[in-house]
Amino acid sequence: MEPEEFVPPPECPVFEPTWEEFEDPLEYIAKIRPIAEKAGICKIRPPVDWQPPFAVEVDNFRFTPRIQRLNELEAETRVKLNYLDQIARFWEIQGSTLKIPNVERKMLDLFTLSKIVTEEGGYEVICKDRRWARVAQRMCYPSGKNIGSLLRSHYERIVYPYELYQSGANLAQCKARPLYDSEEIDKEYKPHSIPLRQSVQPPKTNSYGRRAKRLQADPEPSEEDIEKNPELRKLQIYGAGPKMMGLGLVAKDRNLRRRDKDIPECPPTLIVKDEPMEDIRLEPCTVEFCYDIKEEEEENGENSNTVSTKSTRLRRNAANSQFTRKPVAKAEFFVCRICARSDDDDKLLVCFVCNDTYHIYCLLPPLPEIPRTVWRCPKCVVEECKKPPEAFGFEQATREYTLQSFGEMADTFKSDYFSMPVHMVPTELVEKEFWRLVCSIDEDVTVEYGADIHSKEFGSGFPMKNGKRKLTPEEEEYAICGWNLNVLPVLDQSVLCHINADISGMKVPWLYVGMVFSTFCWHIEDHWSYSINYLHWGEPKTWYGVPSSAAELLEDVMKKLTPELFDSQPDLLHQLVTIMNPNILMSYGVPVSAGRQKNALKHCFYLHLFMDIF
């Protein structure tokens, strides 16, 4: 069950120029290019005496960082979280809140379960061949604990109804489910007593992202609570077969009221059948939309004569008046869209959206009882669930920081997380923990990252001759140095010196302020050019690079492993919001190199010749 421990990629090339070589930056970069291009990234250590002062006005420097929820960054993990969003939405629009169970003390990976069931031939095939134990084995659960039956129960209860809706099978003619040989064995399965586990909420619109409340777990009821509370007993799973609303899912309490004025004047469905020409009596039909509500006082103070029922349903009431017609057709109101019959009207459900009607036993899977809340038909549920997901991107935090306040926040977070002083946390431990967190669906760690801060507006870390303040002789020296990132793009040998406009990130450097676990995602440098980074001060930074010769391979691997992301967002890698574990890329033949960049006291430049991440 536990993912394999992260293995750092091989180190990138490291160069240490002499003072003579260091005099001309572009000439030196051209000199090391044949070696550096093979790794896609390299480290340049300037001469020891080269120590540019940190020129940012610390007291006036203010910025608003981005929010990064770590497990949403990694491509494969995001696919799983998107799937949980979809299945949570599926149950949400049917009036239930999804509770994800724990298996072997870890939250069940519903996406992987669904994927493996599909690869093994589907639910019916696995049941017929009794291969649930193999499903458990493929999910790396230990053998001998009857986990296969447990997975089958969870699949039937949570995933199977959703898969039926996604496939459209529930819209076909309802047929009886075949009885498999393994059915007798499965009926012996006992309740697992985990009706309430980790809570997955549908996407939330707030300042901290779509899944800000995804992992807020409800307290787990005890066996005594379940025995005393009839509602909790109903949440347990008894026997095999698909389970629908009210079984293992917590129904939401919605007090809904329909007044007489909301009753439609005419029925949505009318079928006319030819009958022999004779006198027949017809009883006028009235339709009542009744909900499970309590008697309450109306706004005018009078008591409402509401009827306590279980759901939206149809009721035929005989009227006092009668009438007779001579050639007459027999009218049938509110027929089931599947069986085309109108009998068992107390078992007919009316869709809250489109007003189509269905028998609860004609649905696939059938509903065991009338729902207690607003109900949507299969067609409307499918339309809602198949809405395209929103494009993923980072949100801005709500708090503005100074360098001092951001540093205090970052240090407090890091020391609290690792339970040790900041300076004692090994960089190797941070790296392994980062890749563990981004691959976890049940650990929601959020960090902040000041990215793409415009140096002309907020100030550069290097001294600049911009007339805003008088420079010291030492600052004057570094303000005109070719390795100053404000000067390097506009050197005479650079093609960028012929562009008059200021291009952020090309001619004008960005400034970045990070904390532990903050990251910059896989990307190709602007216009396929080189980029260079200098770390002024702070904790070490880890970089990963891929040579340009393997760029297409990297993209192909990511598209192969996460096609769902690229189907909805084909330009995903241009958005700089997605990463993938270097160990996974390396297992598919992508050459990845890594290196550690330390601050100005142990200063070095990082030259990125193609793709990078930190």
C-alpha positions as CSV (number, residue, x, y, z in Angstrom):
1,M,0.0,0.0,0.0
2,E,2.8,2.5,0.8
3,P,4.4,4.1,-2.2
4,E,8.0,3.4,-2.9
5,E,10.5,5.8,-1.3
6,F,11.7,8.6,-3.6
7,V,15.1,8.0,-5.1
8,P,16.9,11.3,-6.0
9,P,17.9,11.5,-9.7
10,P,21.6,11.8,-10.7
11,E,23.4,15.1,-10.1
12,C,23.6,17.6,-12.9
13,P,26.9,19.0,-14.1
14,V,28.7,21.6,-11.9
15,F,31.0,24.2,-13.4
16,E,33.5,26.5,-11.5
17,P,34.8,29.2,-13.9
18,T,38.0,31.1,-13.2
19,W,37.9,34.9,-12.9
20,E,39.1,35.2,-16.5
21,E,36.3,32.9,-17.8
22,F,33.8,34.6,-15.5
23,E,34.4,38.0,-17.2
24,D,32.2,37.2,-20.2
25,P,29.0,35.5,-19.2
26,L,27.6,34.6,-22.7
27,E,31.0,33.4,-23.9
28,Y,31.3,31.1,-20.9
29,I,27.7,29.8,-21.4
30,A,28.5,29.0,-25.0
31,K,31.6,27.1,-23.8
32,I,29.8,24.8,-21.4
33,R,26.8,24.3,-23.6
34,P,27.7,20.9,-25.2
35,I,28.1,19.4,-21.8
36,A,25.2,21.1,-20.0
37,E,22.7,20.4,-22.8
38,K,23.0,16.7,-22.2
39,A,21.4,17.1,-18.8
40,G,19.1,20.1,-19.5
41,I,20.3,21.8,-16.4
42,C,23.6,22.8,-14.8
43,K,25.1,24.6,-11.8
44,I,27.7,27.4,-12.1
45,R,29.7,28.4,-9.0
46,P,31.1,31.9,-9.4
47,P,34.5,32.7,-7.9
48,V,34.5,32.9,-4.2
49,D,35.0,36.6,-4.0
50,W,31.9,37.4,-6.1
51,Q,29.4,38.4,-3.5
52,P,26.6,40.8,-4.8
53,P,24.7,42.6,-2.0
54,F,21.0,41.9,-1.5
55,A,19.5,45.1,-2.8
56,V,15.7,44.7,-2.1
57,E,14.3,47.3,0.3
58,V,13.1,44.8,2.9
59,D,10.8,47.3,4.7
60,N,8.9,48.3,1.6
61,F,8.8,45.0,-0.2
62,R,5.3,43.6,0.0
63,F,3.7,40.8,-2.0
64,T,0.7,38.5,-2.1
65,P,1.7,34.8,-2.6
66,R,-0.1,32.0,-4.4
67,I,-1.8,29.1,-2.7
68,Q,-0.4,25.6,-3.5
69,R,-2.2,22.5,-2.4
70,L,0.5,19.9,-2.8
71,N,-1.5,16.9,-3.9
72,E,-3.3,18.9,-6.5
73,L,0.0,19.6,-8.2
74,E,1.0,16.0,-9.1
75,A,-0.7,14.9,-12.4
76,E,-1.7,11.3,-11.3
77,T,-2.9,12.5,-7.9
78,R,-5.0,15.3,-9.5
79,V,-6.7,12.8,-11.7
80,K,-7.7,10.8,-8.6
81,L,-8.9,13.9,-6.8
82,N,-10.9,15.0,-9.9
83,Y,-12.6,11.6,-9.9
84,L,-13.5,12.0,-6.3
85,D,-15.0,15.4,-7.1
86,Q,-17.1,13.8,-9.8
87,I,-18.4,10.9,-7.8
88,A,-19.0,13.2,-4.8
89,R,-21.0,15.5,-7.1
90,F,-22.9,12.4,-8.4
91,W,-24.1,11.6,-4.9
92,E,-24.5,15.3,-3.9
93,I,-27.1,16.0,-6.6
94,Q,-29.0,13.0,-5.4
95,G,-29.2,14.4,-1.9
96,S,-26.4,12.4,-0.2
97,T,-22.9,13.2,1.1
98,L,-20.2,10.8,0.1
99,K,-18.2,9.2,2.9
100,I,-15.1,7.4,1.8
101,P,-14.3,4.3,3.8
102,N,-10.9,3.3,5.2
103,V,-9.4,-0.1,4.3
104,E,-6.4,-1.2,6.2
105,R,-6.4,2.1,8.1
106,K,-6.0,4.1,4.9
107,M,-8.6,6.0,2.8
108,L,-9.8,3.7,-0.1
109,D,-8.5,4.9,-3.5
110,L,-11.8,4.8,-5.4
111,F,-10.2,5.9,-8.7
112,T,-7.7,3.0,-8.6
113,L,-10.4,0.6,-7.6
114,S,-12.6,1.7,-10.5
115,K,-9.7,1.5,-13.0
116,I,-8.6,-2.0,-11.9
117,V,-12.2,-3.3,-12.1
118,T,-12.5,-1.9,-15.6
119,E,-9.1,-3.5,-16.6
120,E,-10.2,-6.8,-15.2
121,G,-13.3,-6.9,-17.4
122,G,-15.9,-5.1,-15.4
123,Y,-18.1,-5.7,-12.4
124,E,-20.2,-8.5,-13.8
125,V,-17.1,-10.5,-15.1
126,I,-15.2,-10.2,-11.8
127,C,-18.3,-11.3,-9.9
128,K,-18.8,-14.3,-12.2
129,D,-15.2,-15.4,-12.1
130,R,-14.8,-14.6,-8.4
131,R,-11.8,-12.4,-8.9
132,W,-12.3,-9.8,-6.2
133,A,-9.3,-11.3,-4.4
134,R,-7.2,-10.5,-7.5
135,V,-8.5,-6.9,-7.4
136,A,-7.3,-6.6,-3.8
137,Q,-4.0,-8.1,-4.8
138,R,-3.5,-5.5,-7.6
139,M,-4.3,-2.8,-5.1
140,C,-1.4,-4.1,-2.9
141,Y,-3.6,-5.2,0.0
142,P,-2.4,-8.1,2.1
143,S,-3.9,-11.5,1.3
144,G,-5.8,-13.7,3.7
145,K,-8.0,-10.9,5.2
146,N,-11.0,-11.3,2.9
147,I,-10.4,-7.7,1.6
148,G,-11.7,-8.7,-1.8
149,S,-15.3,-9.0,-0.4
150,L,-14.8,-5.7,1.3
151,L,-13.7,-4.0,-1.9
152,R,-16.7,-5.5,-3.7
153,S,-19.1,-4.2,-1.1
154,H,-17.6,-0.7,-1.3
155,Y,-17.6,-0.8,-5.1
156,E,-21.3,-1.8,-5.3
157,R,-22.3,0.8,-2.8
158,I,-20.3,3.8,-4.0
159,V,-18.8,3.3,-7.5
160,Y,-21.1,0.9,-9.3
161,P,-24.1,3.3,-9.4
162,Y,-21.9,6.1,-10.7
163,E,-20.3,3.8,-13.4
164,L,-23.8,2.8,-14.6
165,Y,-24.7,6.4,-15.0
166,Q,-21.5,7.2,-16.8
167,S,-21.9,4.3,-19.2
168,G,-25.6,5.1,-19.9
169,A,-26.6,1.6,-19.0
170,N,-29.2,2.9,-16.6
171,L,-31.1,4.5,-19.4
172,A,-31.7,1.2,-21.2
173,Q,-34.6,-1.1,-20.5
174,C,-34.3,-2.5,-17.0
175,K,-33.4,-6.1,-16.7
176,A,-33.0,-8.4,-13.8
177,R,-29.4,-8.7,-12.6
178,P,-28.1,-12.3,-13.1
179,L,-27.3,-14.4,-10.1
180,Y,-23.7,-15.6,-10.1
181,D,-22.2,-18.7,-8.6
182,S,-20.3,-16.5,-6.1
183,E,-23.6,-15.0,-4.8
184,E,-24.1,-17.5,-2.0
185,I,-20.6,-16.9,-0.7
186,D,-21.0,-13.1,-0.8
187,K,-24.3,-13.3,1.1
188,E,-22.3,-14.5,4.1
189,Y,-20.4,-11.3,4.3
190,K,-21.1,-9.4,7.6
191,P,-21.5,-5.7,8.1
192,H,-18.1,-3.9,8.2
193,S,-19.4,-1.1,10.6
194,I,-17.6,1.7,8.8
195,P,-20.5,3.8,7.6
196,L,-18.8,7.1,8.4
197,R,-15.2,7.7,7.4
198,Q,-13.2,10.4,5.7
199,S,-15.5,13.0,4.2
200,V,-15.1,14.2,0.7
201,Q,-17.0,17.3,-0.1
202,P,-17.8,18.6,-3.6
203,P,-15.8,21.5,-4.9
204,K,-16.1,24.6,-2.8
205,T,-15.8,28.2,-4.1
206,N,-13.7,30.0,-1.6
207,S,-10.3,31.7,-1.2
208,Y,-8.5,28.4,-0.5
209,G,-9.5,26.3,-3.5
210,R,-11.9,23.7,-4.7
211,R,-11.1,21.1,-2.1
212,A,-10.5,23.2,1.0
213,K,-12.8,21.1,3.0
214,R,-12.2,17.8,1.3
215,L,-10.7,16.0,4.2
216,Q,-12.8,17.1,7.2
217,A,-13.7,13.7,8.8
218,D,-16.8,13.2,10.9
219,P,-16.4,11.4,14.2
220,E,-16.8,7.7,13.7
221,P,-19.8,6.1,15.5
222,S,-19.2,3.3,17.9
223,E,-20.9,-0.1,17.8
224,E,-23.2,1.0,20.6
225,D,-24.2,4.2,18.7
226,I,-25.1,2.1,15.7
227,E,-27.2,-0.3,17.7
228,K,-29.1,2.5,19.4
229,N,-29.7,4.7,16.3
230,P,-31.9,3.1,13.6
231,E,-30.6,5.6,11.0
232,L,-27.0,4.4,11.6
233,R,-28.1,0.8,11.3
234,K,-29.6,1.6,7.9
235,L,-26.3,2.9,6.7
236,Q,-24.6,-0.5,7.0
237,I,-24.3,-2.9,4.1
238,Y,-26.1,-6.2,4.3
239,G,-25.5,-8.7,1.5
240,A,-24.4,-8.3,-2.1
241,G,-25.9,-6.2,-4.8
242,P,-25.9,-2.5,-5.8
243,K,-26.8,-0.2,-2.9
244,M,-28.3,3.2,-3.6
245,M,-29.3,6.2,-1.6
246,G,-29.7,5.7,2.1
247,L,-27.4,2.7,2.3
248,G,-23.9,3.8,3.3
249,L,-24.5,7.4,2.4
250,V,-25.7,10.1,4.7
251,A,-28.9,11.8,3.4
252,K,-29.0,15.5,3.7
253,D,-31.7,17.2,5.6
254,R,-33.5,19.5,3.3
255,N,-36.8,21.1,4.4
256,L,-38.5,21.6,1.1
257,R,-42.0,23.0,0.6
258,R,-44.2,23.1,-2.5
259,R,-47.2,25.4,-2.2
260,D,-50.4,24.9,-4.1
261,K,-49.4,27.6,-6.6
262,D,-46.4,25.5,-7.6
263,I,-48.6,22.6,-8.8
264,P,-48.4,22.4,-12.6
265,E,-51.7,23.0,-14.4
266,C,-51.2,20.1,-16.8
267,P,-49.2,16.9,-16.6
268,P,-45.8,16.6,-18.5
269,T,-46.6,13.3,-20.1
270,L,-49.8,12.2,-21.9
271,I,-50.4,8.9,-23.7
272,V,-53.5,8.3,-25.6
273,K,-54.7,4.8,-26.2
274,D,-57.5,3.8,-28.6
275,E,-60.5,2.2,-26.9
276,P,-63.8,0.7,-28.2
277,M,-66.5,3.3,-28.9
278,E,-68.6,3.2,-25.8
279,D,-69.6,5.3,-22.9
280,I,-67.0,5.2,-20.1
281,R,-66.6,7.3,-17.0
282,L,-63.4,9.1,-16.4
283,E,-62.2,10.3,-13.0
284,P,-60.4,13.6,-13.1
285,C,-56.9,13.3,-11.8
286,T,-55.2,15.7,-9.5
287,V,-51.5,15.8,-8.9
288,E,-49.9,16.6,-5.6
289,F,-46.1,17.2,-5.1
290,C,-45.4,16.1,-1.5
291,Y,-42.2,16.3,0.4
292,D,-40.9,15.0,3.7
293,I,-41.6,18.1,5.7
294,K,-42.9,19.1,9.1
295,E,-46.1,21.0,9.7
296,E,-45.2,24.7,9.9
297,E,-47.1,27.9,10.1
298,E,-47.5,29.8,6.8
299,E,-46.4,33.3,6.4
300,N,-49.9,34.5,7.1
301,G,-50.0,32.6,10.4
302,E,-52.3,29.8,9.3
303,N,-51.4,26.1,9.7
304,S,-50.5,24.5,6.4
305,N,-52.2,21.2,5.6
306,T,-49.0,19.5,4.4
307,V,-48.8,15.8,4.0
308,S,-45.8,13.9,5.4
309,T,-44.6,11.5,2.7
310,K,-41.2,10.2,1.7
311,S,-40.6,12.0,-1.7
312,T,-42.0,13.6,-4.7
313,R,-44.7,11.2,-5.9
314,L,-48.0,11.1,-7.7
315,R,-51.4,10.7,-6.1
316,R,-54.7,10.2,-7.8
317,N,-57.8,11.6,-6.0
318,A,-61.3,10.9,-7.0
319,A,-63.2,14.1,-7.6
320,N,-66.9,14.6,-6.8
321,S,-67.8,15.7,-10.3
322,Q,-68.2,13.2,-13.0
323,F,-68.7,13.5,-16.7
324,T,-69.5,11.3,-19.7
325,R,-68.2,11.4,-23.2
326,K,-69.2,9.3,-26.2
327,P,-66.3,8.5,-28.5
328,V,-63.6,8.9,-25.9
329,A,-59.9,8.0,-25.4
330,K,-58.5,6.7,-22.2
331,A,-55.9,9.1,-20.7
332,E,-52.9,7.9,-18.8
333,F,-50.9,10.6,-16.9
334,F,-47.3,10.3,-15.7
335,V,-46.2,7.1,-17.2
336,C,-42.8,5.6,-16.4
337,R,-40.3,6.5,-19.1
338,I,-38.8,2.9,-19.0
339,C,-41.8,0.5,-18.8
340,A,-44.4,3.0,-20.3
341,R,-46.9,2.1,-17.6
342,S,-48.7,4.2,-15.0
343,D,-49.6,1.6,-12.4
344,D,-48.0,1.6,-9.0
345,D,-48.3,5.4,-9.0
346,D,-47.1,5.5,-5.4
347,K,-43.8,4.1,-6.6
348,L,-43.5,6.8,-9.4
349,L,-40.8,9.5,-9.0
350,V,-40.9,12.8,-10.7
351,C,-37.6,14.4,-11.8
352,F,-37.1,17.7,-10.1
353,V,-35.4,19.1,-13.3
354,C,-37.3,17.8,-16.3
355,N,-40.5,16.3,-14.8
356,D,-40.0,12.9,-16.4
357,T,-41.3,10.0,-14.3
358,Y,-39.9,6.6,-13.4
359,H,-40.8,3.7,-11.2
360,I,-38.3,3.2,-8.4
361,Y,-37.9,-0.5,-9.4
362,C,-37.4,0.3,-13.1
363,L,-34.3,2.3,-12.4
364,L,-30.9,0.6,-12.8
365,P,-29.9,-0.1,-10.1
366,P,-33.4,0.0,-8.6
367,L,-34.0,2.3,-5.6
368,P,-35.0,0.3,-2.5
369,E,-37.3,3.1,-1.3
370,I,-38.7,6.5,-2.1
371,P,-35.9,9.1,-1.6
372,R,-36.4,11.6,1.1
373,T,-35.0,14.6,-0.9
374,V,-35.2,16.2,-4.3
375,W,-34.6,13.5,-6.9
376,R,-33.2,13.8,-10.4
377,C,-33.7,11.3,-13.2
378,P,-30.8,9.3,-14.7
379,K,-30.7,11.6,-17.8
380,C,-30.4,14.8,-15.7
381,V,-27.8,13.2,-13.4
382,V,-25.7,12.2,-16.4
383,E,-25.9,15.7,-17.9
384,E,-24.8,17.2,-14.6
385,C,-22.0,14.8,-14.0
386,K,-20.6,15.2,-17.5
387,K,-20.1,18.9,-17.3
388,P,-16.4,19.6,-18.1
389,P,-14.2,20.3,-15.1
390,E,-13.0,23.7,-14.4
391,A,-9.4,24.5,-15.6
392,F,-6.9,24.0,-12.8
393,G,-4.8,27.0,-11.7
394,F,-3.4,28.6,-8.6
395,E,-5.3,31.1,-6.4
396,Q,-3.9,34.2,-4.8
397,A,-3.8,34.2,-1.0
398,T,-5.8,36.8,0.9
399,R,-2.9,38.0,3.1
400,E,-0.2,40.4,2.0
401,Y,3.3,39.7,3.4
402,T,6.6,41.5,3.9
403,L,9.8,39.5,3.6
404,Q,10.0,39.5,7.3
405,S,6.5,38.3,8.0
406,F,6.6,35.7,5.2
407,G,9.9,34.3,6.6
408,E,8.5,34.1,10.1
409,M,5.4,32.2,8.8
410,A,7.6,29.8,6.7
411,D,10.0,29.1,9.5
412,T,7.1,28.4,12.0
413,F,5.4,26.1,9.5
414,K,8.6,24.1,8.8
415,S,9.7,23.7,12.4
416,D,6.2,22.7,13.4
417,Y,5.9,20.2,10.5
418,F,9.2,18.4,11.2
419,S,9.2,19.0,14.9
420,M,12.7,20.3,14.9
421,P,14.5,23.6,14.5
422,V,14.5,24.8,10.9
423,H,18.3,24.7,10.4
424,M,18.4,21.0,11.5
425,V,16.0,19.7,8.9
426,P,18.0,17.8,6.2
427,T,17.3,18.8,2.6
428,E,17.1,15.1,1.6
429,L,14.3,14.6,4.2
430,V,12.4,17.6,2.8
431,E,12.7,16.3,-0.8
432,K,11.4,12.8,0.1
433,E,8.6,14.2,2.2
434,F,7.6,16.5,-0.7
435,W,7.2,13.7,-3.2
436,R,5.3,11.6,-0.6
437,L,2.8,14.4,0.0
438,V,2.2,15.2,-3.6
439,C,1.3,11.6,-4.3
440,S,-1.1,11.3,-1.4
441,I,-4.9,11.7,-1.8
442,D,-5.6,11.8,1.9
443,E,-3.1,14.4,3.1
444,D,-4.0,17.9,2.2
445,V,-0.9,20.1,2.9
446,T,-1.1,23.7,1.7
447,V,1.8,26.1,1.3
448,E,2.3,29.6,-0.1
449,Y,4.6,30.8,-2.8
450,G,5.4,34.3,-4.0
451,A,5.9,33.9,-7.7
452,D,6.3,36.1,-10.8
453,I,7.0,39.3,-8.7
454,H,8.0,42.0,-11.2
455,S,11.4,43.3,-10.3
456,K,10.9,46.7,-11.9
457,E,7.9,47.3,-9.7
458,F,8.9,45.7,-6.5
459,G,12.7,45.9,-6.7
460,S,15.4,43.4,-7.8
461,G,17.7,41.4,-5.6
462,F,20.6,42.8,-7.6
463,P,21.7,46.5,-7.5
464,M,20.2,48.5,-10.3
465,K,21.2,51.9,-11.8
466,N,17.6,53.2,-12.1
467,G,18.0,56.5,-10.3
468,K,15.8,55.5,-7.4
469,R,18.6,55.7,-4.9
470,K,22.3,56.4,-4.8
471,L,24.5,53.3,-5.0
472,T,27.6,52.6,-3.0
473,P,30.8,52.0,-4.9
474,E,30.4,48.2,-4.2
475,E,26.8,48.3,-5.5
476,E,28.0,50.3,-8.6
477,E,30.4,47.4,-9.4
478,Y,27.7,44.8,-9.3
479,A,25.0,47.0,-11.0
480,I,27.0,46.8,-14.3
481,C,28.3,43.3,-13.9
482,G,27.3,41.0,-16.8
483,W,26.1,38.3,-14.3
484,N,23.6,40.7,-12.8
485,L,20.3,39.3,-14.1
486,N,19.0,42.7,-15.0
487,V,22.1,43.2,-17.3
488,L,22.6,39.7,-18.7
489,P,19.6,39.8,-21.2
490,V,20.7,43.1,-22.7
491,L,24.4,42.4,-23.3
492,D,25.7,43.3,-26.8
493,Q,26.0,39.6,-27.7
494,S,22.4,38.9,-26.7
495,V,19.6,38.9,-29.3
496,L,17.3,40.3,-26.7
497,C,19.2,43.7,-26.7
498,H,17.5,44.4,-30.1
499,I,14.0,44.3,-28.5
500,N,13.0,47.7,-27.2
501,A,10.0,46.6,-25.0
502,D,10.5,45.2,-21.6
503,I,9.4,41.5,-21.6
504,S,8.8,40.1,-18.1
505,G,10.7,36.9,-17.5
506,M,12.8,37.5,-20.6
507,K,14.4,41.0,-20.4
508,V,13.1,41.9,-16.9
509,P,13.7,39.2,-14.3
510,W,11.0,37.8,-12.1
511,L,11.5,37.6,-8.3
512,Y,10.4,34.5,-6.3
513,V,9.9,34.0,-2.6
514,G,9.4,30.4,-1.6
515,M,8.9,28.3,1.6
516,V,9.3,24.6,2.3
517,F,7.4,22.4,-0.2
518,S,6.6,25.4,-2.5
519,T,7.3,24.5,-6.1
520,F,7.5,25.7,-9.7
521,C,6.1,23.1,-12.1
522,W,7.4,21.3,-15.2
523,H,7.6,23.7,-18.1
524,I,9.5,24.6,-21.3
525,E,11.3,28.0,-20.9
526,D,9.8,30.9,-22.7
527,H,10.5,30.8,-26.5
528,W,12.6,27.7,-25.9
529,S,15.4,29.9,-24.6
530,Y,17.8,29.4,-21.7
531,S,17.0,30.7,-18.2
532,I,19.2,31.5,-15.3
533,N,18.4,31.7,-11.6
534,Y,20.3,33.1,-8.6
535,L,19.4,32.3,-5.0
536,H,20.1,35.4,-2.9
537,W,19.4,33.9,0.6
538,G,17.4,31.3,2.4
539,E,17.1,27.6,2.5
540,P,18.5,25.4,-0.3
541,K,16.5,24.8,-3.4
542,T,16.2,21.6,-5.4
543,W,16.0,21.6,-9.2
544,Y,15.2,18.9,-11.7
545,G,15.9,19.2,-15.4
546,V,15.3,17.2,-18.7
547,P,17.3,17.8,-21.9
548,S,15.6,19.2,-24.9
549,S,16.1,15.8,-26.7
550,A,13.7,14.2,-24.3
551,A,11.1,16.9,-24.2
552,E,8.6,15.1,-26.4
553,L,9.1,11.9,-24.5
554,L,8.3,13.6,-21.2
555,E,5.1,15.1,-22.6
556,D,4.2,11.7,-24.2
557,V,4.6,9.9,-20.8
558,M,2.5,12.5,-19.0
559,K,-0.2,12.3,-21.6
560,K,-0.1,8.5,-21.5
561,L,-0.4,8.3,-17.7
562,T,-2.9,11.1,-17.3
563,P,-5.0,11.4,-20.5
564,E,-7.9,12.8,-18.5
565,L,-6.0,16.0,-17.8
566,F,-4.9,16.6,-21.3
567,D,-8.3,15.8,-22.8
568,S,-9.9,18.7,-20.9
569,Q,-6.8,21.0,-21.0
570,P,-4.6,20.2,-24.0
571,D,-2.2,23.1,-23.2
572,L,-1.7,21.8,-19.7
573,L,2.1,22.0,-19.7
574,H,2.0,25.6,-20.8
575,Q,0.1,26.5,-17.7
576,L,3.0,25.7,-15.3
577,V,0.6,24.1,-12.8
578,T,1.5,20.3,-13.1
579,I,4.3,18.1,-11.9
580,M,5.1,14.4,-12.1
581,N,7.4,12.4,-9.9
582,P,10.8,12.2,-11.5
583,N,11.1,8.5,-10.5
584,I,7.9,7.8,-12.6
585,L,9.4,9.7,-15.6
586,M,12.7,7.9,-15.2
587,S,10.9,4.5,-15.2
588,Y,9.6,5.3,-18.7
589,G,13.1,6.3,-20.0
590,V,13.0,10.1,-19.4
591,P,16.5,11.3,-18.4
592,V,16.2,13.5,-15.3
593,S,19.0,15.3,-13.6
594,A,18.9,17.1,-10.2
595,G,20.9,19.6,-8.2
596,R,20.8,21.6,-5.0
597,Q,21.1,25.4,-5.2
598,K,22.3,27.2,-2.0
599,N,22.1,30.8,-1.0
600,A,24.5,33.6,-1.7
601,L,26.8,32.6,1.2
602,K,27.4,29.4,-0.8
603,H,26.3,31.0,-4.0
604,C,25.7,29.5,-7.4
605,F,23.8,30.1,-10.6
606,Y,21.4,27.6,-12.1
607,L,21.3,27.6,-15.9
608,H,18.2,25.8,-17.3
609,L,18.7,24.7,-20.9
610,F,15.2,23.3,-21.3
611,M,12.8,22.1,-18.6
612,D,12.9,22.7,-14.9
613,I,11.1,22.5,-11.6
614,F,11.9,23.3,-8.1
